[in-house]
């Protein structure tokens, strides 16, 4: 018996249907969906190129239009929109395929959605590139495809990228926005190399942006505020707009911009020089102090005496008054530099208000937003004859923590260095090599290195030592934990702070410097001090539930395991801790405590807080959520992570705002001059 070849399915017949006779069949899979935002674009394409893919229709039934579309819903919407705009009428003829048999109708309903592969944007880009290569102009392409001419130009620019870029786009390794970044690179070889990293799976978007934006200036450049468009163009500068509308206008001559900005700040330079300051100009802030000058040391404002506090307050008030008067100033006007000069001088007065053994001697002007420039000030030591009388005979006096300053608890002796006849380069080379030699010797002596580490931490975390790292041999920085102005918890960090206070008093009584004093401690005391200093530097606090510090949490869990941490050995939940919980959360804590007392549910919030605190104290218990064990880490406990129950929400406060302000309290003197 021979196999019979199945007969080929009957082909649908092609017919023409008037738009006025075309309805939408209820069988259409998207019958109830309204027209989407892309229909106007489709309508323009239909007007330009006609209906390229014929809709599939069936004969209409009683009460329906003569023909009903089983497939072609969006094309019909586009044609109806054209009719409403008056571009066509009901007599517009549409080529359609007629589905007559049940099989054809079923296929028309389902198969077009599975058989038609969507056109990838990479294919559109390639096609437009081929049309341009065939000498078809932009207007012709726009008319044929129904695209706006600007959109055709943008796609044409993308068609010019290296084929590897479009290959990566087609594979989903690049986004269209990233391809637009590639189009801004003129080097095709460079395009291919970067696109290959996307195909290989290790592409980083920020690297591409860095290449594209390198050395590019725009109208948002800080210098442009002070220069302005008219002055830039008059100086010969050129401007270009971004084809894709994603970047502000480009300034094609950054050197012209720099020259114009430098010319604009010259009146301010002259003003500051007239006040006796050395003035430097740089492309950006962040440079080291010029030779002979020193960075301004960090100062705890609360440690200032009343005279300096008053001077600083008066200087800040003067800055505020000038800033208020200039708040509506247009930096690009001809008069702006002369008006800004007194403000920069006022910044300098504020910067120097806290200095006693030095004065402001230099200023660095650099571009910044706002008025178009920022000022960074540097100090110079006062001559001995100009020091306050009570300090002039003190051989340890200096400026900036460099040549003999008593920085609160730490006395710094004056260094006697022979530098006569040595150039700056020679001096730097000498100190560089000497540093490298000391690094080697210290690395070979762990005991001495332990002393240096503890002494450096002791200065920063236990003593009231001001000044930056320039005042220390070891460039090790640490910060003592504190949450704004909140007091320490007595049984926890308060205990550690108390120990450090006692050690500070012992250090003061010794009359020694930190390294020498630490070296005199017995090894056990030295190790205890190191543990206290290391502990007080820990900070695993998270300000928001959305800002989880995963790396810090992992280390916290490891530290907790190393020292067998158990917070309940020192502390149980007090009323201050419990007050931030909702009633629902407090009841969950009672369940964890194993307390079964129906009266608790009837208590008001304050009474319930006291009740939970007493129960926790009786059982020497703390919530598992306060453990750094990874299985019970903060934020993973259902009871603690729940939102505040309705009706039990605590009154909103300004703790977060205060916290941000308080943490900024150890101000740099330089911050006092910020605009």
N, C-alpha and C positions, 0 to 999 in steps of 0.2 A: 504493500500500500504506500503510495507516494504522499509526501507532505504537501499540503496545499498552502500556497503563499497567500496571506490575507490580503484582501483588496485594499487599495489605498483609500483613505477617507476622502469624501467628496470635498472639493475646494469651495470656499465661499465665493459667491459671485460679487463682483464689484459694481456698485451703483452710485449715482449721485443723488444727494438729498439736500433739499432746501433747508436753510437754517431754521426757517419758520416751522418746518415739519419735523424738527428733531427734538425729542424730549429725552429725559433721563429715566432709564428703567429702574424700578425698585430693586431689581436683582443685583444692580451694581454694588460692589462690596463697600463703596464709600458713599452710598446714596445720601445718607443723613449728614455728611460732613459739609460745612460751608466752604466757600472759596477761600483759599489760603493767600498769604501775602505775595506769593510768587506769580499769581495769575496775571497781574498787570504786565510783568516782564514777558510772560508767555504770550499775552495778547499782542505786544509789540512785535514779537518774533513771528506770530501767525500773520500779522498784517504785512510783514516784510517778505516772508518766504512761503506763506500758505500753510495748509495742513499737510505736513510731510508724511506722518504716519496715519493711515485711514482709521477712524473709529469703527468699531464693530457694532452693528445695530440689528435689531429684530423688528418684524412688522408690529405695528401698534395694535393693541386690543381695543375693545369698546371703551370709550371715554378717554383714550390716550391719544397722543400725537401719532401721525401716520407711521413714524419710525421712532424707536426707543433705543438709546445708546446703552449697550451692555458694557462697553469699554470706551473711554474717551471723555470721562467726566470733566477733567481740567481743560481739555481742548474746547469742550462745549462752553465752559465758563468763560474762557478767553474770547471766544467768538461772540458770546452774549455781551461781554464788556465792550468789544469793538462796535457792536450794534448800538449800545447805549451811548457811545461816544460819537455815533454818526458816521463811522468809518465804513460800515457795511450795512446792508438791510436784510430783511427776512428772505430775500431771493438769492442770497449768497449760497453758491453750490459747494457742497462738501463731498469729496470722494470717500465712500464708506464701503465696508465689507458687510454683506447681508448674511446673518446666521439664521438658517431656516430649520434645520433638523435639531432635535433635542441635544445630540452630541455637540453640534456646533455652538449651540447656545451655552451649554455647560462650559465648553472650552473657552468661549469668549468672556465668561464671567471670571474664571479662575486663572487661566494660563497667561494672559498678558502680564499679570503681576509677578509671574515666576520666570517667564521666558525672556522678558526684556531686561537686560542688565543695565543698571543706571550708568550714564556717561560720567566718567571720572573727570574732575576738573583738570587733571594733568593732560587728558586727551583733548580737552577744549583748548588748553594752552598750546599744545603741539599743533592742533589744527589751524589755529590762528597764525602760528608761526609759518606754516606751509602756505597759507593764503597770502601772507605778506611776501614770502619768497617768490610767489607766482605773480608779483607786481600788482596785487590787488590793494587799492588804497584803503585808508581807514574808513572813509565815508561809505565805500562800497561794502566793506565787511560789516559795518554798523547797520546798514540798510538790510543786508541779507540775513543777518542773525537777530536783528531786533535789539542789539546791545547799544547802549549809549557810546558815543565816540570815545569819551574818557575811559570807559571800562575796556574798550578794545585796545586803547593805548597801554593801559595797565597790563592787560593779558599779553599784549605783544612784548612788553618789557620782560615779562616772566618767560616768554617763549625763547628769549635770548640767553637764558641761563644754561649752564653745562647740562648735558643729558643726564648725568648722574644725579643732579638735583631733582629733576622731574621723576627719575626712577625711584628715588627715596620718597618723594611725595606720593607716587602711585602705590607704594608699599606701606604707606601710613607711617613712615619713619620721620617724616617732616610734615609740619603744618603749612597751610597756605601763607600764613603770616611769616613763617620762617623763610619760605621761598622768596617772599618779597625782600627779606634782608639779603639773601643771596644776590638778587637782582641789583642791589646797590654796590656790589663788589665788581670792579672792572676786570680783575684778574681771573680768567676762566680756570686756570690751573689751581688757583687757590680755592675757587668754588668747588672743583672736583674733589680736592683733598678733604675739605670740611664735610662735603656731602657723603663721602665714603665713610667717615666716622659715624654718620647716622645709619648707614647701611650695616655697619659692623656692630652697632648697638651701644656706642659710648659717646654719642653726640651730646654736648652741653650747650643749651641755648645761650647762656650768658657769654660763652666764648665767642660765638658768632657775633653777638651784639657788640662785644668789646672790639672786634676787628672792624666792624662797620662804623662804629662811633669814634674810633681812635682819631684824635686830633681834629675832630669835626666841631666847628663852632656853629651855634644857632642863635636865633634872636632871643633865646632864653638864657644865653651866656650871661654870667654875672657882670662882665665888663660892659655889655650892651646897655645895661640900665643907665650907666653914666655917659655913654657915648651917644646913643640914639641913632635911628636910621638915617636921618638927613646928614649928620656929621660923618657917618661911616661911608655913605655913598659919595659925599663930597671929597673924601680922602682917597677915592678910587676903589672902594670895596665893592664886590659883586655879591648878588643874592640869588639863590635858586630855591624853588619850591619843590617839595617832595611829591613825586608823581602819585604816590599812593595815599597821600594825605595823612600819614601816620606820624610824621616828624614836623616840628616847626620849621620855618624857612631857614635854609642853610646860609651861613656866611662863608663864601668861598675864599676869602682872603683873611685868615685869622691874624696874620702879621699886621695887616692894616688895622684891624680891630685893636690889637695890642698897642700899636703906636698911637692910635687915637685915644685909647684909655690912658696911656702914660702921659700924653699931653694934657688930658683933662685933670689928672691928679697933681700936676706940677704946682698949681697955686697952693694946694694943701701942703705939698713938700716944702715950698718956700716959707709958708706960715710956721710950720713946725721947726724948721731950721732956725728961723728968727727967734724961737723960744729956747734955743740952745740944744735941741735934740739932734742926734745923728739919725738920718732918715734913709731907709732902704725900701726898695720896691721889688716885689716878686710876683710871679704868675699865680702863686697859690700860697696859702698859709702853711705852717707846719715845719718851716725850716728851723735849724738849730740857731742858737743865739749867735749873733755876729761876734767876731773876735773882740775881746775886751769887755763884753757885756754878758749878762747872766739872765737866764729865765727867771720869771717871778715865782717864788716859792708858794706852795699851797699853804693856806692859812685857815685855821679854825676860827671863825669869827667870834665864837663865844670866848676864846682865849685872849682876845684883844683887850687892852686896857681901855679905860673910858675915853681917854684923849683920842686914841686911834679909832674907836667906835664912832665917836662924834665926827671926826674928820671924814671917815668913810661915808657916814650918813649924809653929811653936807655935800660931799662930792657927788654922791648918787642923786641927790635931789637936784643939783645943778644939771646933771646929765638928763634927768627926766624933763626938766623945764625946757632945755634946748630941743630934745626929741619931740616934745609936744608942739613946739613952735614950728618944727620942720616936718610934721607928719604929712602935710599935703604937698611937700616939695616934689617937683618933677626933676629927677636927677639929671635929665638930659638938657635942661635949660642952661643958657650961658652963665647965669649967676650961681648955679648950684655949687660948684667947688668952693667959691668964696664963702658961701653960707654954711657949708659943711665943715670948713676948717675949724671954727670955734668948737664944734661938737667933738671933733677928734681930739682937740686939746683937752676938753673936759673929760674924755675917756682916760687920757693920760693922768690927769689929776686924781681921778678915782683909783686908777691902778697904783699910784704912789702913795695914797692916803694911809696905807697900813705900814709903810716902810719907815724904819728908824735909823738903820745903819747904812742905808743905801738910798738911791734916788733913781727916778726914771731917767735913763740916758739915751735910749734909742727906741725907734719905732719902725715896724715893718708894715708897709701898706700892701694889701693884696686885694684882688677882686672878691666881692661878696654880693649876695642878693640884697634886696632893699635899696640902699642908696648907691650901691655899686662898688663899695670898697669896705674893707675891715682893717682894723689897726691892732697889731700885736706889739706890746711894749716890753722892754727889757731894762734891767737895772744895772747900775754901776756903783761900786762902793764909794762911800763918802770918804773924803780925806780925813785923817785923824783929827785935824784941827776943826773940822766941821761937825764932829760927833757931839752928841749931847754931853755936857760937862761931866755928868756922873758916869759916863761910859768912855770918855776919851782916854782915860788911863788904863782901861781894861785891855790887856794884850790879846784877849780872845775875841775882840770885836771884829766883825766883818760884815759883808753883805751877801745876801742870797744864799747863805749856807755853803759858801765856797771857800773863803779864806780865813775863817776863824769866827764862827757865829755860835752863840749859845741858843740853840733851838729848843727852848723849853727845858726838858730834862737832860738833854745831851749837849755837853760842852765840846766844841770843836777847836782844837788848838790851831794857831796860825802856822802855816807851812813856810819854811824857809827854803826857797828854791832858787838856784842860780840859773837865770835865764838870759842874762846879758850876752849879747852876741849870737844867740841862737835864733834861727828863723822859726816861724810857726810850724813849717813842715818838719824841721829837725826835732822840735820839741814834741810834736805829735808822734813822730817815729820812735823817739826814746821811750815815751810813756806807753806806746803800743807794745814794743818788745818787752819792756819791763812787766807789763800786764800779763803777757803770754808766759813769761818765766814764772810769775807767781801762780798762775793757773796750774802749771805743771807741778810745782812743789806742793800746793795745797791738795791737789788730786792724789798725791802720794801719802798724805797724812790724814786719814779718816777722823782721828780724834780732833785735830785742829779744825777740820771742815765742819764737824758737828758743833764746835764752839762758835764758829762764824755764822752758821745757819741759825742757831738759837739766838745769838746776839742780834742778828738782823730782824728776826721775827719779834724779839723782845722790844726793839726800838719802835717797830711799827704797830704792834698790837697791845703793848702794855704801857709804854712810856708816851708822854705827850710830845712826840717828836714831829716837828714840821719840816717841810722841805721835800723836794723830789728825790729821785734815785741818784741824781748828780751828787748828792751829799754823802753817798755811801759807796764803799768799794764793791760790795756784793749787790748786783742788780736783781735782787729778789724782792718782789712786791707782795704784800698781803693786806687784807682788809678785815677788820674785826666785825663780827656779825652784829647787826642791829636792825630792827624793824622800825624805821622812822624814829619817833620820840617815845615809843613804848618802853616801859621799864623792863629790866630783865626779870625772869621768873626765878624766885628765890632759890628753889631747890634744884634748878637746872642750870642755865647759863649764868644766873646770878651767883651761884656758888663758885664757878670758875672765875668770874670777874673779881669776886672777893679775894680769891687766892692771888690773882695777878696784882691787885691793889696792894696786898701785903708785900709781894715781891718788889713792887716799885718803891715802896718805902724803904725796904732793905737796901735796894740799889742806891737810892738817894743818900742814905746814911753812910754808904761805903766811900763816897768821894771818888769812885773809879768810873772809867768809861765802860760802855756795855760789853765789849769783847773781853776786856780784862776782868770785869766783875763776873761774867759767866764762867770764865776759866777757873775762878777761885771756888766755884761751887763743887761740892762732892758730886761724884758721878750720878748717884741716885737722885739728888736734887736737880741736877742738870737735865736728866731724862724726864723728871716730873714736869719741869718747866717747859720742855719741848712739847710734851703731850698737851699741856694746858694751852700753849700758844697755837698748836696745830688745831686743837679742838675749837678754839674761839674763832678760827678763820673759816669754819664750815658754813656753808650757805646753800641749802637745798630748797629754800622757800620758793613757791610758785604763786605769782600774783593773780593768775587767772586759771580757770579750769581748762581753757583752751591753749595754755602755754605750759605744757608738760615738758620738763627737762629730763628727757630719757637718759642721757648720759650721766647726769648728776644722780639720778635715782639708782642707776646700776651701781655707781660707786658707793652710794649711801648704803645699799644692801650689803655690799662687800665689807664696808667698814663696820656695819652693825654685826655681821657674822664674826669679824675678827675680834671685836671687843665684847661679844655676848651682850649686846645692848638690851636693856629692859627698862623702859621709862618708868614703869610702875614702882621700881625700887627707890625712886627719888621723888615721885610726884604722882598725884591722882587728879583727875579733872576737877578744876575749881570753878567758881561761879563765873569768872571772866571768860573762861574757855567755853563753858556750857551756854552762856547767854547768847552766843551767835547761832545756836541751834533752834530749829522750830520745835513746837510741842511734839509733833509727830516724830521728829528725830530723837528727842529726849526720851520718848516712850520706847523707841527701839533700843536705846542705850540701857534702859531698865531691863528690857528682855535679855540683852546680852549679859547683864549683871546677874540674872536669875531672880530678879525681884518680882514677885507676883502680889500686887496690891492694887485692887480695883479703885482705891481712893485716888491713886496717882492721876487717873484720867480726868478727875474732876478739879484738880488743882489749877490755879492760874499759872501763867508762864513763870513769874518770879519764884513762886513757891515750889514749882516743879523743878526749877534749876537748883534750888537749895536742897531739895529732896534727893536728886540724883547725885549731887556733890557729896552729901553725907553718906549715901549708900556706897559710893566708890571709895571713899576714905576708909570706911569700915572694912571693906574687903581688899584694900590695897590693890585696886584694879585700875587699869587704863585701857581704853579702846584698842583693839587690834589694829585699827586704821592708823594709829600713831606709830606703829612699828614699820621699819624700813624693809622688813622681809618682803620679797617680791610678790608673794601670794596674798599679802594683806596690806600692800602699800597704799599710801594716801590716794584716794580717788577710786579705789577698786571696791570699797565697802559699800554695799547697797544702802545701808542706813545713812551713812555720812554723805553719800553722793546724791541722794534724793534732793529734789528741789524743795524750797520752803513751802510747807503746806498752806493751802488757801486759808486766810484768816489768821495765820500764825506768823506772818512775815514780820521780821524785825524792822524797826524804823530805819529808813535809809540814812546813812551818815556820810561824812566826807573823809572817811579813813583812808581810802585809796589816794585821794588828792593830797591829803596831809602827808601820807607816806612818801609820795613822789617828791614833795617839797623837802621833807625832813632828810631824806637820803641824799639830797643835793646840798645839805648844809655845810659840809667841809668844802667851802668854795675855794677855787683858785683865785688868787688876786687878779689874774688876767680876766677871769669871768666877770669881775666887777666892771669891766670896761666894755662888755659885749653890748652891741647896739640893740 
